[in-house]
């Protein structure tokens, strides 16, 4: 029987693909330690299937690249992971999204990849809690993520979206909630001696919870202890206006 040979182009492609993966393993190694497979795939775009075509186990690929698999056991400390994230929170004035973290990492910032944060801390709410425990002075910047989400109940009805609004009348601001912020604004205009102007509205599926969050945040700035009116600074107003949905 005649020997079947692969076309030359197929052989070259096979060799190049294998060598390219080895080269990427070496290139992406940090401080002499290779990346785990999931992070390697995220960093390089080389799929798991392409790697498994040559090495059934990721440890085999690492050995061929000249690394010992046990180098993967090193776990970065919370200080190493959270400190750069805190810098990004201060820079943006809020918790960065996964896409923003990926872009910053690509541009050379020392932040970990989004998958590292997700694997270690789980939800964004838990990540926010760990950030605040590590650096309490950023609590206000990640505060919205610390609000307990509403309890989900099985229902045939769609989730109702409401509003938490900021209205200004004279020197003071009112923070309230409504399913129709425009109508509420007209109602207040009738009741108030000075013209009321809507400053900003936050859409939310939990109006009571989000309203409570802002009332607590500005508790020391209430005009009266039992009032929903506050004496806010321009910085307070800017903090409220940063949020379109909570």
Secondary structure, DSSP 8 states (H G I E B T S, - for coil): -------HHHHHHHHHHHHHHHHHHHHH-BTTB---HHHHHHHH---HHHHHTT-SSHHHHHHHTT--GGGGG----HHHHHHHHHHHHHHHTS---HHHHHHHHHTT-----HHHHHHHH-SHHHHHHHHHHH-GGGHHHHHHHHS--------SS----EEEEEEEETTEEEEEEES-HHHHHHHHHHH-SS-EEEEEEEEES-HHHHHHHHHHHTGGGBSSTT-SEE---HHHHHHHHT-SB-
